[in-house]
Amino acid sequence: MISLAKIFKFSAVFFNALGKNVVKAHVRHVRQLKKSHTDRRFAPYTKAYEKKKTAGKAAPKGKTQISRSSTPDLTLTGDMLNSMRLIVAEPNGFRYGITDPKQAQKLEGNQTGIFGKNRKPSKKRIISSENHPIPPDIREMIGKEMSKQIVRQISKEIRSQGMGVKVYEI
């Protein structure tokens, strides 16, 4: 008898690998595609900040500026997005985020529109929210990876029962 419980059971190892890929994809979505959690462009920089950033003079003293993009990509030195990590992978899923308090504070400032002493709610640059924790393309990637894993597990379960059939796609 084929066990449906085995077919739909995911391991922490699977979610560990998937979680690491999701973190990379989410950082790429923000840094390279320059898009928010809902696939929209971020609010534009102020003209003064845009001028400083494109000139390479926006980074704090002692820090190297890695982005000169005039389109918001939440990357100046790269520290904030580079600190995004897989926090935990379990058999029922994974969590990722920023555990460094300084970098988490920067992200929270971007999410709320508070940049140091400046409050600009119209300049919120949100990469994750309760309703949209991950961008649509990454959500789709997760679904495809889980589907592939189910196919592998169906094939494994069928072979273990001596039926000798391989499933290619669901």
Secondary structure per residue as TSV (DSSP state, phi and psi in degrees):
chain	resnum	aa	ss	phi	psi
A	1	M	-	360.0	135.1
A	2	I	-	-79.3	131.8
A	3	S	-	-92.8	111.8
A	4	L	H	-66.3	-30.4
A	5	A	H	-61.3	-40.2
A	6	K	H	-71.1	-35.6
A	7	I	H	-65.3	-40.5
A	8	F	T	-100.7	17.2
A	9	K	-	-99.6	126.3
A	10	F	-	-107.0	145.0
A	11	S	-	-92.9	162.1
A	12	A	H	-63.0	-32.2
A	13	V	H	-62.5	-43.7
A	14	F	H	-60.6	-48.5
A	15	F	H	-68.8	-27.1
A	16	N	H	-64.8	-49.4
A	17	A	H	-64.3	-45.0
A	18	L	H	-62.9	-43.6
A	19	G	H	-60.1	-43.2
A	20	K	H	-62.3	-40.8
A	21	N	H	-66.6	-37.8
A	22	V	H	-65.3	-41.8
A	23	V	H	-59.5	-48.6
A	24	K	H	-60.0	-43.4
A	25	A	H	-66.0	-38.7
A	26	H	H	-67.8	-42.9
A	27	V	H	-62.0	-44.3
A	28	R	H	-62.1	-39.5
A	29	H	H	-59.2	-42.0
A	30	V	H	-77.6	-48.9
A	31	R	H	-75.2	-43.6
A	32	Q	T	-96.6	-43.5
A	33	L	S	-81.2	-20.0
A	34	K	-	58.9	46.9
A	35	K	B	-126.3	155.6
A	36	S	-	-84.0	-174.3
A	37	H	T	-65.6	-18.5
A	38	T	T	-108.2	16.0
A	39	D	S	71.8	19.1
A	40	R	-	-101.4	159.5
A	41	R	B	-70.4	151.9
A	42	F	-	-74.1	159.7
A	43	A	-	-58.7	141.4
A	44	P	-	-67.7	157.2
A	45	Y	-	-69.0	159.9
A	46	T	-	-68.5	155.4
A	47	K	H	-59.4	-40.9
A	48	A	H	-63.9	-45.1
A	49	Y	H	-67.9	-40.9
A	50	E	H	-58.4	-43.0
A	51	K	H	-63.5	-44.7
A	52	K	H	-63.8	-42.6
A	53	K	H	-68.0	-45.3
A	54	T	H	-67.0	-25.1
A	55	A	T	-82.8	-9.0
A	56	G	T	80.6	22.3
A	57	K	-	-117.0	20.8
A	58	A	-	-94.6	-19.9
A	59	A	S	-72.3	146.3
A	60	P	-	-63.2	157.9
A	61	K	T	-57.7	137.1
A	62	G	T	87.4	-4.9
A	63	K	-	-111.7	147.0
A	64	T	-	-95.7	127.0
A	65	Q	-	-82.2	125.0
A	66	I	-	-105.0	-12.3
A	67	S	-	-125.4	133.6
A	68	R	-	-118.9	22.1
A	69	S	-	-68.9	134.8
A	70	S	S	-84.8	-12.9
A	71	T	S	-91.6	127.5
A	72	P	-	-54.6	125.5
A	73	D	-	-132.6	10.1
A	74	L	S	53.5	28.9
A	75	T	-	-130.0	114.4
A	76	L	S	-113.9	-66.0
A	77	T	S	-97.6	-17.3
A	78	G	S	91.0	-8.3
A	79	D	H	-61.4	-42.2
A	80	M	H	-64.2	-55.2
A	81	L	H	-69.8	-31.7
A	82	N	H	-66.6	-20.2
A	83	S	T	-86.0	-2.7
A	84	M	E	-71.9	126.5
A	85	R	E	-138.3	159.7
A	86	L	E	-73.1	124.7
A	87	I	E	-89.9	-50.2
A	88	V	E	-153.1	142.9
A	89	A	E	-122.5	129.3
A	90	E	E	-131.5	169.5
A	91	P	T	-61.4	-15.9
A	92	N	T	-108.7	10.2
A	93	G	E	146.3	-162.6
A	94	F	E	-149.0	160.1
A	95	R	E	-130.1	143.4
A	96	Y	E	-141.2	161.1
A	97	G	E	170.1	-157.1
A	98	I	E	-115.2	122.2
A	99	T	-	-100.6	-16.5
A	100	D	-	-71.3	117.9
A	101	P	H	-57.4	-39.6
A	102	K	H	-65.8	-44.0
A	103	Q	H	-72.1	-35.1
A	104	A	H	-64.1	-38.0
A	105	Q	H	-64.6	-39.0
A	106	K	H	-62.5	-45.6
A	107	L	H	-63.7	-42.0
A	108	E	H	-61.7	-38.0
A	109	G	H	-61.7	-42.7
A	110	N	H	-64.9	-39.7
A	111	Q	H	-67.8	-32.7
A	112	T	H	-99.8	-13.3
A	113	G	T	84.8	21.0
A	114	I	E	-109.5	112.0
A	115	F	E	-115.5	93.0
A	116	G	T	66.9	-120.7
A	117	K	T	-87.9	-11.7
A	118	N	E	-88.2	130.9
A	119	R	E	-110.5	116.0
A	120	K	-	-136.6	80.8
A	121	P	G	-56.7	-26.2
A	122	S	G	-73.4	-12.2
A	123	K	G	-102.3	19.7
A	124	K	-	-56.8	136.5
A	125	R	-	-126.0	91.7
A	126	I	-	-94.7	128.2
A	127	I	S	-108.4	-11.3
A	128	S	-	-161.0	141.8
A	129	S	-	-143.3	172.9
A	130	E	S	-62.7	-40.5
A	131	N	S	-79.0	-27.7
A	132	H	-	-133.7	75.4
A	133	P	S	-66.5	-29.2
A	134	I	S	-136.6	152.7
A	135	P	-	-63.4	155.0
A	136	P	H	-56.4	-40.7
A	137	D	H	-67.3	-32.6
A	138	I	H	-75.5	-36.8
A	139	R	H	-59.7	-41.7
A	140	E	H	-65.0	-41.1
A	141	M	H	-61.6	-41.7
A	142	I	H	-61.2	-45.2
A	143	G	H	-59.6	-42.3
A	144	K	H	-65.9	-42.6
A	145	E	H	-65.0	-39.4
A	146	M	H	-67.5	-38.2
A	147	S	H	-62.9	-43.9
A	148	K	H	-60.9	-40.6
A	149	Q	H	-65.8	-39.3
A	150	I	H	-63.4	-41.3
A	151	V	H	-60.7	-44.8
A	152	R	H	-60.5	-41.6
A	153	Q	H	-71.5	-34.5
A	154	I	H	-64.1	-46.9
A	155	S	H	-59.9	-43.6
A	156	K	H	-63.3	-44.1
A	157	E	H	-66.7	-39.8
A	158	I	H	-65.0	-44.5
A	159	R	H	-64.3	-38.2
A	160	S	H	-65.7	-22.3
A	161	Q	T	-92.7	4.2
A	162	G	T	75.1	22.5
A	163	M	-	-89.3	-20.8
A	164	G	-	63.3	30.3
A	165	V	-	-112.9	144.7
A	166	K	-	-115.8	134.2
A	167	V	-	-96.4	133.4
A	168	Y	-	-102.6	-31.9
A	169	E	-	-159.3	150.0
A	170	I	-	-107.1	360.0
